[in-house]
Amino acid sequence: MADCILEQLKSQPAWLLVFLSLGFLSILKFSLSILKWVYVNFLRPGKNLKNYGSWALITGPTDGIGKAFAFQLARKGLNLVLVGRNPDKLKDVSESIKSKYGSTQIKNVVVDFSGDLDDGVSRIKEVIQGLDVGVLINNVGVSYPYARFLHEVDDKLLSDLIKVNVEGTTKVTQAVLPGMVKRKKGAIVNIGSGAAIVIPSDPLYSVYAATKAYVDQFSRCLYVEYKKSGIDVQCQVPLYVATKMASIRRSSFFVPSTDGYARAALRWIGYEPRCTPYWPHSLLWALASSLPESVIDAWRLKFCLGIRKRGQLKDSRKKE
Ligand SMILES: NC(=O)c1ccc[n+]([C@@H]2O[C@H](COP(=O)([O-])OP(=O)(O)OC[C@H]3O[C@@H](n4cnc5c(N)ncnc54)[C@H](OP(=O)(O)O)[C@@H]3O)[C@@H](O)[C@H]2O)c1
């Protein structure tokens, strides 16, 4: 049988053989990528995060994705340094984590990332002195209250976006890294966004998307910079997650709850430098990559103009 196929092939013209080989290689490549996708999403075990160190530091842990990360990391047996702006909310979150996972040690640090950042970062440094912080989740982030053109973005919003998303992420990382370098181990997770990486543009959210593009490139450079020091840097790229920032209350197949996202997210820590941990998001990413960019640009612009219109309407009702 094999001889027969070989004879048949030998009698074919060279161009057809090249064509068939290319087709075979493409099918092989596609099949391997599907197998890899199944493995990393459903079969690959998560790393033992306690091997990085016994403490995790999370920014923005009082709501949304950050809060879910705090609960999940406590569930995995890590002690927590929670960095948030609201002392009452920090106290509430720590108490509910302690009531669920009694043995978790928790230290709260009050930092308003849009306020005096240097002062806040020096307080973080003081608190983590002597703690083996092995996991850092740079989650804190702000977006627009609703979509708007760049000339409609006021100075305060512009400054908050850059201070919280860019400066905050950079300075907290700088504060935590020396300990990790000394211990030769650590995992840093920076929360990026599909707005900068999955879709070609995010019109009417330009500054937000651009800050997340910074987070993406910052993460990739650090991944290479610190790989040999035993530190795994990763940019996680969520698409929509049901939080107050996304103005989505209920989860669905393509929009996970914060808990659903954080459970998936923990399993990816320490692996690829860039990932989208919630598997239905990776289907949307594949779809976006297969469409012409102009089609996505046009759809996104229409979608964001709709958000702007509804936001303006709400604002004008509030004023009445
Ligand atoms: N939700 C999504 O669909 C989505 C998609 C892609 C990426 N992301 C990214 O995921 C991360 C978390 O977003 P989220 O949806 O969970 O947001 P969220 O529900 O609005 O929670 C944001 C967290 O950050 C804190 N925070 C905001 N401004 C702060 C400041 N100036 N100083 C200190 N803390 C501050 C909030 O504190 P308070 O509790 O005091 O408000 C809260 O704990 C962000 O980086 C976001 O860009 C989200």
The ligand as an SDF file (V2000), in Angstrom:
LIG
                    3D

 48 52  0  0  0  0  0  0  0  0999 V2000
  -13.6520   44.1200   33.5530 N   0  0  0  0  0  0  0  0  0  0  0  0
  -13.2280   43.9670   32.3210 C   0  0  0  0  0  0  0  0  0  0  0  0
  -13.9990   43.6810   31.3890 O   0  0  0  0  0  0  0  0  0  0  0  0
  -11.7660   44.1220   32.0050 C   0  0  0  0  0  0  0  0  0  0  0  0
  -11.3270   43.7710   30.7360 C   0  0  0  0  0  0  0  0  0  0  0  0
   -9.9820   43.9070   30.4280 C   0  0  0  0  0  0  0  0  0  0  0  0
   -9.0940   44.3420   31.3870 C   0  0  0  0  0  0  0  0  0  0  0  0
   -9.5420   44.7060   32.6250 N   0  0  0  0  0  0  0  0  0  0  0  0
   -8.5500   45.1670   33.6020 C   0  0  0  0  0  0  0  0  0  0  0  0
   -8.6890   44.4250   34.7900 O   0  0  0  0  0  0  0  0  0  0  0  0
   -8.2720   45.2130   35.8990 C   0  0  0  0  0  0  0  0  0  0  0  0
   -9.3480   45.1930   36.9700 C   0  0  0  0  0  0  0  0  0  0  0  0
  -10.5340   45.7330   36.4080 O   0  0  0  0  0  0  0  0  0  0  0  0
  -11.9790   45.4880   37.0460 P   0  0  0  0  0  0  0  0  0  0  0  0
  -12.9000   45.3320   35.9090 O   0  0  0  0  0  0  0  0  0  0  0  0
  -11.9020   44.4570   38.0900 O   0  0  0  0  0  0  0  0  0  0  0  0
  -12.2120   46.9260   37.6820 O   0  0  0  0  0  0  0  0  0  0  0  0
  -13.1010   47.3750   38.9460 P   0  0  0  0  0  0  0  0  0  0  0  0
  -14.1770   46.4090   39.2200 O   0  0  0  0  0  0  0  0  0  0  0  0
  -13.4320   48.7860   38.6720 O   0  0  0  0  0  0  0  0  0  0  0  0
  -12.0370   47.2960   40.1480 O   0  0  0  0  0  0  0  0  0  0  0  0
  -10.9230   48.1050   40.1160 C   0  0  0  0  0  0  0  0  0  0  0  0
  -10.1340   47.9840   41.3980 C   0  0  0  0  0  0  0  0  0  0  0  0
   -9.0880   48.9720   41.3530 O   0  0  0  0  0  0  0  0  0  0  0  0
   -9.2460   49.8620   42.4520 C   0  0  0  0  0  0  0  0  0  0  0  0
   -8.8710   51.2400   42.1110 N   0  0  0  0  0  0  0  0  0  0  0  0
   -9.3700   52.0060   41.1170 C   0  0  0  0  0  0  0  0  0  0  0  0
   -8.7710   53.2120   41.1290 N   0  0  0  0  0  0  0  0  0  0  0  0
   -7.8790   53.2010   42.1460 C   0  0  0  0  0  0  0  0  0  0  0  0
   -6.9630   54.1500   42.6700 C   0  0  0  0  0  0  0  0  0  0  0  0
   -6.8730   55.3820   42.1770 N   0  0  0  0  0  0  0  0  0  0  0  0
   -6.1980   53.7960   43.7140 N   0  0  0  0  0  0  0  0  0  0  0  0
   -6.2920   52.5570   44.2600 C   0  0  0  0  0  0  0  0  0  0  0  0
   -7.1490   51.6250   43.8140 N   0  0  0  0  0  0  0  0  0  0  0  0
   -7.9300   51.9400   42.7710 C   0  0  0  0  0  0  0  0  0  0  0  0
  -10.7160   49.8000   42.8180 C   0  0  0  0  0  0  0  0  0  0  0  0
  -10.8770   50.2730   44.1330 O   0  0  0  0  0  0  0  0  0  0  0  0
  -12.3520   50.6340   44.7560 P   0  0  0  0  0  0  0  0  0  0  0  0
  -12.9250   49.3320   45.2110 O   0  0  0  0  0  0  0  0  0  0  0  0
  -12.0120   51.5710   45.8460 O   0  0  0  0  0  0  0  0  0  0  0  0
  -13.1590   51.2570   43.6410 O   0  0  0  0  0  0  0  0  0  0  0  0
  -10.9530   48.3100   42.6390 C   0  0  0  0  0  0  0  0  0  0  0  0
  -10.4490   47.5910   43.7420 O   0  0  0  0  0  0  0  0  0  0  0  0
   -7.9960   46.6050   35.3530 C   0  0  0  0  0  0  0  0  0  0  0  0
   -6.6220   46.7700   35.1660 O   0  0  0  0  0  0  0  0  0  0  0  0
   -8.7270   46.6200   34.0200 C   0  0  0  0  0  0  0  0  0  0  0  0
   -8.1590   47.5130   33.1150 O   0  0  0  0  0  0  0  0  0  0  0  0
  -10.8590   44.5960   32.9570 C   0  0  0  0  0  0  0  0  0  0  0  0
  1  2  1  0
  2  3  2  0
  2  4  1  0
  4  5  1  0
  4 48  2  0
  5  6  2  0
  6  7  1  0
  7  8  2  0
  8  9  1  0
  8 48  1  0
  9 10  1  0
  9 46  1  0
 10 11  1  0
 11 12  1  0
 11 44  1  0
 12 13  1  0
 13 14  1  0
 14 15  2  0
 14 16  1  0
 14 17  1  0
 17 18  1  0
 18 19  2  0
 18 20  1  0
 18 21  1  0
 21 22  1  0
 22 23  1  0
 23 24  1  0
 23 42  1  0
 24 25  1  0
 25 26  1  0
 25 36  1  0
 26 27  1  0
 26 35  1  0
 27 28  2  0
 28 29  1  0
 29 30  1  0
 29 35  2  0
 30 31  1  0
 30 32  2  0
 32 33  1  0
 33 34  2  0
 34 35  1  0
 36 37  1  0
 36 42  1  0
 37 38  1  0
 38 39  2  0
 38 40  1  0
 38 41  1  0
 42 43  1  0
 44 45  1  0
 44 46  1  0
 46 47  1  0
M  CHG  2   8   1  16  -1
M  END
$$$$
